[in-house]
Amino acid sequence: MNKTRSFFRSSFAAALLGGALVAVVGLIAISAGWIKSDGGKTTTIETASTAPIVSKSDEGTNVVNQIYKRDGGGVAFIESQIPAQEPSTFSPFGESESEGSGAATATGSGFVIDDEGHIITNNHVINGANRISVKLGASEKSYSAEVVGADPASDLALLKVDAPSSELHPLNLGDSSKVEVGDPVVAIGNPFGLDRTVTSGIVSALQRQIQAPNGFSIDNVIQTDAAINPGNSGGPLIDAGGEVIGINSQIQTGGSGNGNVGIGFSIPINTAKAEIHQLETKGEVEHAYLGIQGGSITPELARALNLPVKEGVLLQTVEKGGPADKAGLEGGDTSATIDGAEVSLGGDIVTEIDGKKVSSIEDLVKLVNAAEPGEEMELKVLRDGKEKTVSVTLGKRPASVEKAPIG
């Protein structure tokens, strides 16, 4: 389970490795370097609230019960057969069971999005599988599923099952941009293989960032306290109106346990909606890529380093041959240790992108994530105390952080 952390609370070092979040001596390294628009589909979350949701208009109505009856039929129970050579495919999030041969069966969730049999789930639920089977709603009939497309960077996958229309109950997709903290939510999924489990809670926070299994960051994530556990991955997070607002994906746990402690993360449905067409037509999603490492500037850091601004992003490393390097952006050339963290100083300071203020690494990540490969961005930077504008043509992000080392 991935854990969120605050950026630059005490020291410096948010690494922008193409959208990946990497812990760096007390701070989080965020791959803002190579990111693209939020793409999302299904994901599972773990949470810890079981209080029923009650309609504001009719306090005698159990909304959870209504949502379960209306939307439960559109939730899928997914089983993936993982061959022996892929033993750790689902280790971060999924619920798996090893077989004698070394192979494993992983279980997860998903939900139907149309009457053609398309299902959204997490990529980590089906990654590495040589066979995928799906049960829909309360039915015990199992259907073979094929992978139409997958995006490891947003941890989304689009499946298709050849099921009769009577078995398909597409869920309505909502608008995650309208979600507010405190909104009641319901999660339906298959935690620990316990199919058709419903839990409820609220939206605990918004604008979180989590790390996809391939190392890239996913932003605008919804935090919830609805109880979710391994096996919920890929299932829907549903609002009081019965519409899907997120895909349950990850949880944060305490101590050595792997169960929910009331902190779960759901990929916003708007991210998924932005990717569905590409997944269906291309089988993959292309993400933009900048190619830098850097960190947020805080007032404390600015004073300690005598920087000319109190906020922005200080570039540490620019990937050789990457988009930022080709545009002439410069990383640091002097090493220093601050609060136990080694950082590079002397690099460009990014203060604006396309006229939008950049106060932190999170700002930079979001702006790059919202762009497309081949798109041009204008970065306002400070170099040696002088302001200049640099035009960067974004590239296509590599498949994983490991395949795109910063040199």
C-alpha positions as CSV (number, residue, x, y, z in Angstrom):
1,M,0.0,0.0,0.0
2,N,1.4,3.4,-0.9
3,K,1.6,6.1,1.6
4,T,1.3,9.9,1.1
5,R,3.6,12.3,2.7
6,S,4.0,16.0,2.8
7,F,6.4,17.7,0.5
8,F,9.3,19.7,1.9
9,R,8.0,19.9,5.5
10,S,11.5,20.0,6.9
11,S,14.1,19.4,4.3
12,F,14.5,19.6,0.5
13,A,14.2,17.0,-2.2
14,A,11.1,16.3,-4.3
15,A,12.4,14.3,-7.2
16,L,10.6,14.7,-10.5
17,L,11.1,11.4,-12.1
18,G,8.4,11.4,-14.7
19,G,5.4,11.5,-12.4
20,A,6.8,9.2,-9.7
21,L,6.7,9.7,-6.0
22,V,9.9,8.6,-4.4
23,A,10.8,9.0,-0.8
24,V,14.0,11.1,-0.4
25,V,15.4,11.5,3.1
26,G,12.2,12.7,4.8
27,L,10.5,14.2,1.8
28,I,8.7,12.8,-1.1
29,A,10.2,12.6,-4.5
30,I,7.4,13.4,-6.9
31,S,7.8,12.5,-10.5
32,A,6.7,15.7,-12.0
33,G,9.3,15.5,-14.6
34,W,7.5,13.3,-16.9
35,I,3.8,13.4,-16.4
36,K,0.6,13.7,-18.3
37,S,-3.1,14.3,-17.9
38,D,-4.7,12.4,-15.0
39,G,-5.8,9.2,-16.4
40,G,-7.8,6.9,-14.3
41,K,-10.1,4.1,-14.3
42,T,-10.9,1.7,-11.5
43,T,-9.0,1.4,-8.3
44,T,-9.8,0.1,-4.8
45,I,-9.5,1.9,-1.5
46,E,-9.4,1.0,2.1
47,T,-11.2,2.9,4.7
48,A,-12.7,2.6,8.1
49,S,-16.1,4.1,8.6
50,T,-19.3,2.1,8.6
51,A,-21.8,4.8,9.6
52,P,-24.9,4.6,7.3
53,I,-25.5,7.5,4.9
54,V,-28.9,9.1,5.4
55,S,-30.7,11.2,2.8
56,K,-30.9,14.9,3.6
57,S,-34.4,15.1,2.2
58,D,-35.7,12.0,3.9
59,E,-34.1,10.9,7.1
60,G,-36.0,7.7,7.1
61,T,-34.3,6.5,3.9
62,N,-31.2,4.4,4.0
63,V,-29.3,5.7,1.0
64,V,-26.6,3.0,1.3
65,N,-29.2,0.4,0.9
66,Q,-30.7,2.2,-2.1
67,I,-27.3,2.6,-3.8
68,Y,-26.4,-1.0,-3.2
69,K,-29.6,-2.2,-4.7
70,R,-29.3,0.1,-7.7
71,D,-25.6,-0.2,-8.4
72,G,-24.5,-3.5,-6.9
73,G,-25.4,-5.3,-10.2
74,G,-22.8,-3.3,-12.1
75,V,-19.9,-4.2,-9.8
76,A,-17.6,-7.0,-11.0
77,F,-15.7,-9.6,-9.1
78,I,-12.4,-10.2,-10.9
79,E,-10.1,-13.2,-10.7
80,S,-6.7,-13.2,-12.4
81,Q,-4.5,-16.2,-12.9
82,I,-0.9,-15.2,-12.5
83,P,1.8,-17.6,-13.9
84,A,4.6,-18.7,-11.7
85,Q,7.1,-16.4,-13.3
86,E,5.1,-13.4,-12.1
87,P,5.0,-14.0,-8.3
88,S,4.9,-10.4,-7.1
89,T,2.6,-8.8,-9.6
90,F,0.0,-7.9,-7.1
91,S,2.1,-7.4,-4.0
92,P,1.4,-3.7,-3.4
93,F,-2.4,-3.8,-3.3
94,G,-4.2,-6.9,-4.5
95,E,-5.4,-10.0,-2.7
96,S,-3.7,-13.0,-4.0
97,E,-3.5,-16.7,-3.1
98,S,-0.5,-18.9,-4.1
99,E,-1.0,-22.2,-5.7
100,G,1.2,-25.3,-5.5
101,S,2.9,-24.7,-8.8
102,G,4.0,-21.2,-7.7
103,A,1.2,-19.6,-9.7
104,A,-1.3,-17.4,-8.0
105,T,-4.9,-16.3,-8.2
106,A,-5.4,-12.6,-7.6
107,T,-8.8,-11.1,-6.8
108,G,-10.1,-7.6,-7.3
109,S,-13.0,-5.5,-8.3
110,G,-14.3,-3.5,-11.2
111,F,-17.5,-2.0,-12.6
112,V,-19.4,-2.0,-15.9
113,I,-19.4,1.3,-17.8
114,D,-21.5,0.5,-20.9
115,D,-23.8,-2.1,-22.5
116,E,-21.0,-3.5,-24.6
117,G,-19.4,-5.2,-21.7
118,H,-16.6,-2.8,-20.9
119,I,-15.3,-2.9,-17.4
120,I,-12.9,-0.5,-15.6
121,T,-10.5,-1.8,-13.0
122,N,-7.0,-1.2,-11.7
123,N,-4.1,-2.3,-13.8
124,H,-2.5,-3.9,-10.8
125,V,-5.5,-6.2,-10.6
126,I,-4.9,-7.8,-14.0
127,N,-1.2,-7.1,-14.7
128,G,0.7,-10.2,-15.6
129,A,-2.4,-12.4,-15.8
130,N,-2.7,-15.1,-18.5
131,R,-6.4,-15.6,-17.7
132,I,-9.0,-13.2,-16.3
133,S,-12.5,-14.2,-15.3
134,V,-15.3,-11.9,-14.2
135,K,-18.6,-12.4,-12.2
136,L,-21.2,-9.6,-12.5
137,G,-23.4,-8.5,-9.6
138,A,-24.9,-11.4,-7.6
139,S,-24.5,-13.8,-10.5
140,E,-22.3,-16.9,-10.0
141,K,-21.7,-17.2,-13.7
142,S,-18.1,-16.6,-14.7
143,Y,-17.2,-14.8,-18.0
144,S,-13.8,-14.8,-19.6
145,A,-12.5,-11.2,-19.9
146,E,-10.0,-9.7,-22.3
147,V,-7.8,-6.7,-21.7
148,V,-8.7,-3.9,-24.2
149,G,-6.2,-1.5,-22.9
150,A,-4.1,-0.7,-19.8
151,D,-2.3,2.3,-18.4
152,P,0.3,1.5,-15.6
153,A,1.0,5.1,-15.0
154,S,-2.6,5.8,-13.8
155,D,-3.1,2.2,-12.7
156,L,-6.1,1.7,-14.9
157,A,-7.2,-1.0,-17.2
158,L,-10.2,-1.5,-19.5
159,L,-11.6,-5.0,-19.8
160,K,-14.4,-6.5,-22.0
161,V,-16.6,-9.5,-21.3
162,D,-19.0,-11.1,-23.8
163,A,-22.0,-11.2,-21.5
164,P,-25.7,-11.0,-22.4
165,S,-27.3,-7.5,-22.1
166,S,-29.4,-8.8,-19.2
167,E,-26.3,-9.3,-17.1
168,L,-24.8,-5.8,-17.9
169,H,-25.8,-3.0,-15.6
170,P,-23.6,0.0,-16.4
171,L,-23.0,2.5,-13.6
172,N,-23.5,6.2,-14.1
173,L,-20.2,8.1,-14.1
174,G,-20.3,11.3,-12.1
175,D,-18.2,14.4,-12.0
176,S,-15.3,14.2,-9.5
177,S,-14.6,17.9,-9.9
178,K,-17.8,18.6,-7.9
179,V,-16.8,16.4,-5.0
180,E,-16.4,18.2,-1.6
181,V,-14.8,17.2,1.6
182,G,-17.5,15.7,3.9
183,D,-19.6,14.3,1.1
184,P,-21.1,10.8,1.9
185,V,-19.7,8.0,-0.2
186,V,-20.3,4.2,-0.7
187,A,-17.7,1.6,-1.8
188,I,-18.8,-1.7,-3.3
189,G,-16.3,-4.4,-4.0
190,N,-14.7,-7.7,-3.0
191,P,-12.3,-7.2,-0.1
192,F,-10.3,-10.4,0.7
193,G,-12.5,-12.2,-1.8
194,L,-15.7,-11.4,0.1
195,D,-17.8,-10.6,-3.0
196,R,-20.5,-7.9,-3.0
197,T,-19.3,-6.1,0.1
198,V,-20.6,-2.6,0.7
199,T,-19.1,0.0,3.1
200,S,-19.8,3.7,3.6
201,G,-18.1,6.8,4.8
202,I,-17.2,10.3,3.7
203,V,-14.7,12.1,1.4
204,S,-11.9,12.8,3.9
205,A,-9.7,15.0,1.7
206,L,-9.1,16.0,-1.9
207,Q,-6.1,16.7,-4.1
208,R,-4.0,13.9,-2.8
209,Q,-1.2,12.3,-4.7
210,I,-0.3,8.6,-4.8
211,Q,2.2,6.5,-6.6
212,A,1.3,4.1,-9.3
213,P,3.0,0.6,-9.1
214,N,5.3,1.6,-12.0
215,G,6.6,4.6,-10.0
216,F,4.7,7.5,-11.6
217,S,2.5,9.8,-9.6
218,I,-1.3,10.1,-9.8
219,D,-2.8,13.4,-8.8
220,N,-6.2,14.8,-7.8
221,V,-6.8,11.7,-5.8
222,I,-9.8,11.4,-3.5
223,Q,-9.2,10.4,0.1
224,T,-12.0,8.5,1.9
225,D,-12.6,6.8,5.2
226,A,-15.0,4.2,3.7
227,A,-13.7,0.8,4.7
228,I,-11.7,-0.7,1.9
229,N,-9.2,-3.6,1.9
230,P,-7.1,-5.7,-0.5
231,G,-9.6,-7.0,-3.1
232,N,-11.5,-3.8,-3.3
233,S,-9.0,-2.5,-5.9
234,G,-10.7,-1.4,-9.0
235,G,-14.1,-1.1,-7.5
236,P,-16.3,2.1,-7.5
237,L,-16.5,4.9,-5.0
238,I,-20.1,6.1,-5.3
239,D,-21.7,9.4,-4.2
240,A,-25.1,9.8,-2.5
241,G,-26.7,10.3,-5.9
242,G,-25.5,6.8,-7.0
243,E,-22.9,8.0,-9.4
244,V,-19.3,6.8,-9.6
245,I,-16.9,9.5,-8.5
246,G,-13.7,7.5,-8.0
247,I,-12.0,4.2,-8.5
248,N,-10.7,2.7,-5.3
249,S,-7.0,2.1,-5.5
250,Q,-4.8,2.2,-2.5
251,I,-4.9,2.4,1.3
252,Q,-2.6,3.7,4.0
253,T,-2.1,1.3,6.9
254,G,-0.6,1.7,10.3
255,G,2.0,-0.5,11.9
256,S,2.6,-3.9,10.4
257,G,-1.0,-4.6,9.4
258,N,-2.3,-4.6,5.9
259,G,-5.9,-3.8,6.7
260,N,-7.7,-0.5,6.5
261,V,-7.3,2.2,9.1
262,G,-9.7,4.7,7.7
263,I,-7.4,6.2,5.0
264,G,-8.1,5.1,1.5
265,F,-7.4,6.6,-1.9
266,S,-9.6,6.7,-5.0
267,I,-8.6,7.8,-8.5
268,P,-11.0,10.4,-9.6
269,I,-13.5,9.3,-12.2
270,N,-12.7,12.3,-14.4
271,T,-9.2,10.9,-14.8
272,A,-10.7,7.7,-16.0
273,K,-13.1,9.4,-18.3
274,A,-10.2,11.2,-19.9
275,E,-8.5,7.9,-20.7
276,I,-11.2,5.5,-21.7
277,H,-11.2,6.5,-25.4
278,Q,-7.4,6.0,-25.7
279,L,-7.6,2.7,-23.9
280,E,-10.3,1.5,-26.2
281,T,-8.8,2.7,-29.4
282,K,-5.0,2.5,-28.8
283,G,-4.8,0.0,-25.9
284,E,-2.6,2.5,-24.0
285,V,-2.5,6.1,-22.9
286,E,0.3,8.5,-23.8
287,H,1.5,10.8,-21.1
288,A,3.6,14.0,-21.4
289,Y,7.1,14.1,-20.1
290,L,9.4,16.9,-19.0
291,G,12.5,15.1,-17.7
292,I,13.7,16.9,-14.5
293,Q,14.3,16.4,-10.8
294,G,13.5,19.2,-8.5
295,G,12.0,20.3,-5.2
296,S,9.6,22.8,-3.7
297,I,11.0,26.0,-2.4
298,T,9.7,27.1,1.0
299,P,10.3,30.4,2.9
300,E,12.6,28.5,5.3
301,L,14.6,26.9,2.4
302,A,14.8,30.3,0.6
303,R,16.3,31.9,3.8
304,A,18.7,29.0,4.3
305,L,20.0,29.1,0.7
306,N,19.6,32.8,0.2
307,L,17.3,32.2,-2.8
308,P,15.7,35.2,-4.7
309,V,12.2,33.8,-4.2
310,K,10.2,32.3,-1.4
311,E,8.3,29.7,-3.5
312,G,8.7,27.9,-6.8
313,V,10.6,24.7,-7.9
314,L,14.3,24.5,-7.7
315,L,15.7,22.2,-10.5
316,Q,18.3,19.7,-9.2
317,T,18.8,17.5,-12.3
318,V,17.8,17.8,-15.9
319,E,17.8,14.5,-17.8
320,K,20.3,14.5,-20.6
321,G,18.6,14.5,-23.9
322,G,15.2,15.0,-22.4
323,P,12.7,17.7,-23.3
324,A,13.9,20.0,-20.6
325,D,17.5,19.6,-21.6
326,K,16.8,20.2,-25.2
327,A,15.0,23.5,-24.2
328,G,18.1,24.6,-22.3
329,L,16.9,24.2,-18.7
330,E,19.7,23.7,-16.2
331,G,20.0,21.7,-13.1
332,G,22.2,22.2,-10.1
333,D,26.0,22.1,-10.1
334,T,26.8,22.3,-6.4
335,S,26.1,19.6,-3.8
336,A,25.0,20.5,-0.3
337,T,23.5,18.7,2.7
338,I,20.5,20.2,4.4
339,D,18.9,18.6,7.4
340,G,20.6,15.3,6.4
341,A,19.4,15.5,2.7
342,E,21.8,15.9,-0.1
343,V,20.6,18.4,-2.7
344,S,22.0,20.1,-5.8
345,L,22.1,23.9,-5.8
346,G,22.6,26.4,-8.6
347,G,19.9,25.1,-10.9
348,D,17.0,27.1,-12.6
349,I,14.1,28.1,-10.4
350,V,10.7,27.6,-12.1
351,T,8.1,30.2,-11.0
352,E,5.5,30.0,-13.8
353,I,4.2,27.6,-16.5
354,D,2.1,29.0,-19.3
355,G,1.3,32.0,-17.2
356,K,0.2,29.9,-14.2
357,K,2.1,30.4,-10.9
358,V,4.1,27.5,-9.8
359,S,4.5,27.5,-6.0
360,S,5.5,23.9,-5.4
361,I,6.4,20.7,-7.0
362,E,2.8,19.6,-6.8
363,D,1.8,22.6,-9.0
364,L,4.4,21.6,-11.6
365,V,3.2,17.9,-11.5
366,K,-0.4,18.9,-12.1
367,L,0.4,21.2,-15.0
368,V,2.6,18.6,-16.8
369,N,0.0,15.9,-16.1
370,A,-2.7,18.0,-17.7
371,A,-0.7,18.4,-20.9
372,E,-0.2,16.1,-23.9
373,P,3.1,14.7,-25.5
374,G,4.2,17.2,-28.2
375,E,2.6,20.1,-26.5
376,E,4.7,23.2,-26.0
377,M,4.9,24.9,-22.6
378,E,6.5,28.2,-21.6
379,L,8.3,28.1,-18.3
380,K,9.3,31.3,-16.6
381,V,12.6,30.6,-14.7
382,L,15.1,32.5,-12.6
383,R,18.8,31.9,-13.5
384,D,21.6,33.7,-11.7
385,G,19.0,36.1,-10.4
386,K,17.7,37.0,-13.9
387,E,14.3,36.1,-15.2
388,K,13.9,34.3,-18.6
389,T,11.3,32.4,-20.5
390,V,12.0,28.9,-21.9
391,S,9.8,27.0,-24.3
392,V,9.7,23.3,-23.8
393,T,8.2,20.7,-26.2
394,L,7.0,17.9,-24.0
395,G,8.0,14.4,-24.8
396,K,6.3,11.0,-24.3
397,R,6.8,9.5,-20.9
398,P,8.6,6.2,-20.7
399,A,6.8,3.1,-19.4
400,S,8.4,3.2,-15.9
401,V,10.7,5.2,-13.7
402,E,13.3,2.4,-13.9
403,K,13.4,2.6,-17.7
404,A,14.0,6.4,-17.5
405,P,16.9,7.0,-15.2
406,I,17.9,10.6,-14.5
407,G,21.6,10.9,-15.5
